[in-house]
């Protein structure tokens, strides 16, 4: 029986997750994500798929983040009509995130077409639109954690909690039958143990092959206690020295809700009564309501805390929700006393860019980077020490204090990735995806250090590399 896995996205980079699984003539996609980064990276989204969309039988979506789900509307636009299997909370979040992505695609095309019209050039078409998104949403087949489901002949899956964002899933794929049977485990994006709101990532016992993310394969995050101390110091210093505004670029799903919870939990200890806290993101506001509605998926500490404060939900009690554009613009005239949580998390779109334009040049302002910044994004440019940043075509001087708080990351660090992998019996072969080359090279070395738990073979996926799943013991290094 033919069983192969081809790596078509998030190969030696961190966005655009997409992998093609073939089993006995059936074709399935693991994720179908948007490529994010600089302009050259984003243009790659317009390139043809490496397969014929109409021949894909089903999609398995690990979670809602756009770098995993964002090209689903394009897939449907080009002929895909099959089911999309994912956790029910992911299906809910995709309704919010994909509609927002379509709006941004249409705005971007409109802006470019106004320029093209002045040059007497033909108009371009948006990558996808809201009609394409509505077509996607009709194809979702929601699943629960722990529910084993047959997708097509000889392929069934079971989802387990990945602890990354609400609804994020580790995917166990059961392929073939009898002596030919294989079990593939796709980590999706792994979260971290002991983090607020969500349960810890599920530990899986067995696999014939592990497909594992490697975003932070070359580094360790600060401890949670140290991270809380760091945040408290930032607020204390800002109050003492200047009390200028504090900006937090945040992913609308996951990071924004975590920050709301922390601000509620530590309001007194961090002296936050002095601050006006604003969640300035319509998408994050909608996503927060999805979190509230999916209360049973939260960890026991979060549930216990909400039970102690009936009628005062910790995600709804601390911040003003800024929905309208007019309300957001009004914040630009306030130069001190604001904590603004706004998207996008990599500063490459959304309302955070307007707030950076009005605050980045101020010496009394602070910017807290609290998530992964892909190469080429404005957030990464700031982290790498830029002295100015181009926003809306204008250069803005970087005078604000910049803080990189890695301990807030929703991705497992190297030690946590190793711990998750080492729980498997018999050290199955592992292929690394969703990481930059340097991080993956370091993680491969770390995986190989301990003979008792070293993988039978380890590889770094290159674009279009293909594995014959019937010959896994022969797995060797894979390079682009």
DOLOTOR-176880 format. One record per residue (C-alpha): x, y, z. Coordinates in pm, whole numbers, plus 50000, padded with zeros to 5 digits. Layout:
<recs>
XYZ...
</recs>
This chain:
<recs>
500005000050000501375034149900501945056650201504005088450161504395122250324505555153150132506595185550302505255216250122505275244050380506915255350705510075238150580513125254750735510895284650811508155291551061505045299450854502995283450577502415249550740501345224150476502115187050432500665162550180499845127250297499075100250039497595066950146496365041149896495455067349636493845091249887495405125849932495125145250257496625178250369497965184650716497315222150751497135247850472498725279250614499515313850489503175323250440503995353650653507015376450670508325403250434506765413050101508705386549910507445359450149503835370850121504025370749739504705333349757501095328349863500095337049505502205308949359500395277149249499985249049501502365219549465499325197249406495935198749238493445212249500490475194049347492235160449405492665165549780490215142649963490335159650304492235184850517493305180050878493785213551052495885214351369494735248751489493365282451384496475304251356496695319051007500085303550932498305269950961494825278150824495195309450610495325293950261492215272550309490055298650127492485297749834492385259649837488575260449811488685288149550490845265449333488605234849354488865217149692485455204249804486295178650074485805179450451488115198550687488605179351011489575199451319488675205651681485325222951728486925253451897489305257051603486325257151366484775285551572487995305751577488535301151203485185317751142486675349051300490245346851174489595337450812486955364550770489475389650902492155375950668489795379750370489085415750465492825422950479493415405750143490675426549979491945459050135495475451150019494295444049663492215475949660495185496849775497445481649510494825486249238494515523449310498255526349246498065504148938495245524948792497465555848804500065536448603497435523548356498025487548471495465459548485493905454348831494945424649042492625400649225492675395449601494195362249705490715352849833487575370549950484785366650203482775343949972485725319949961485855320250341482135312650371482685282950139485485270550369483375273350684480725250350532483335222750498484415220650863483775187651040484275195751411485805169351639486375165852014489675156652177490105119052213487545110551945488975086051688487415092251347487865075651009488505101550738488915080150426489615042950377492755032550569493105066450747491695075951087492735103251329492555112351695493105147551826494725155552160495225189052332498435206252216498135233952479499125261052228495885280452178492235271552231491415240952019495015234251914495615197551848498275171051829497155148251545497555110451569497065094651225496415057251198497355046150847496865013250663495924980250823497494948150949501244944350904501354975550687499774997550956501695028751055501045055851311502115091451229502015118251500501935154851392502645178351682501065208951526502295238051738503115225752088502335247252389504065247752724503445230453053502295251853344501045281253139497835299453233494345292153097494965260652888495845224952981499385212052927500265195352595499205158852584501995133052602501725105852336503105070952395503635055852053504405064651691506175050951387507055086451280506885119851461506445152051264507445178951515507545216651519510865232951611510185270251642512285274151957514525244051904517665264051984516665282952298515135281252644512385304252765512645322553094510805305353376507225315653440508145331153777510965351053617508615362453340506085375653591508875393553779510065408853451506605421753362506095436253709509445454653679508495469553341505275484053481506985496153799509795513153609507415529853366505295543553651508345556353836510235571553543507655584253299504325566253288504255568352911502145543652716502925506452702502245488152374501865450552350501695436851995499735404852050498325376251850494555380051864494045343551952496015330452247498355358252353495675385152390493575362952619496625353152823497485389852881493915398052986494065369953240497425381253380496285417253412493265405453608495255381153821498045405653913496165438753902496985447254262500555433854271501505452353949499665484054057497585483653740494835505453885496975534753766496585523353407493825523053149494045488952981492665486752627492195456352406492225473752068491445445351830487985435751700489255400951617490775395751964487515407352121485535381451922488125354651996487925362552368484205354852360484995321052199487395314352489484665323752736482165300952561484585271252567485095271852942485315233452976488585233152777490435254953029492835241753293491735234853649493415265953796491515288453557488215271053629488835273354006489645310353980486465318053789484415298554042485845320354321484755351754136481255344554005479945370953766483445385253714485035365353434488825370953435488955376153057486235402553065486975421953383490285440353330490265458252996488175481652786487265465452456487965489952171485895478951872485375508751644488005526351435486945559651587487605547051942491005534051834491975567251675491035585751994493785566552178496375583351956495865616152143496715600552481500435600452557500575584252900498805559653123497665535352851498395498352820497345489152466497045452952354496615452751976497225430651673499035419951482501485400551693504355405751445503505442651385502915436051013499315447351009496385457651225495955485951471499295481251647500975498651353499035530551417499935529351786503595523551701503505553651469502245575451756504415561052033507565544351899509445577451873508675586852234511415580652492508825575652766506995547752581507545510352615506975482452364506725446952498507365420052235505795388352372505625363952082507575348751795508625373751525509145358251181512085369350966511215400250763508365412250984508445446751149508425429851488511575410451401513185442351268512525459051605513855429351802517005429251587517775465051697516455487951422516885525151483513835533551272510805515851130508805523950818505095526650899502545537150635505385548650413506955570950680510155564350875509555564951250512505567851488512785540351751513225558352083510845538052301512195511652537511895477152379511385446052595511435410652458509605388352704510205353452569508635336752871505165345352739505655324352428502945298952354505515276252182507475249452366511175257352403513995232852340513735215352678509965211952645510215198452290512765172752406510615162952704507565158352480509485137152228511205116052495507845103852623507445082352309508305045752340511155031952126512495065952011510625067951677512105086151377511425123551384511185149951111511425186551209509195212951050508035247951143511405262251245514255282551105517365263750990519525273851284516935263551542516405230051371520105222051347520555228051721517475207351807518665178251591521915178251784520085179752118517795151052018520835129751935522775136052257521195109552477521555074652337518625060552533516135085152386517845095452061515605090951755516205060751535516715087351268516175124951257515665148350965514945184350874512225187350611513085205850292510485219150052508945191149841510995164250014508995132150026509125102550264508035067250182506285057950506506865020950434510645026150461510985046450779514045027950918515965041950618515105077950707518155100050667518845137350670516515156950447517735189850302516155216050078
</recs>
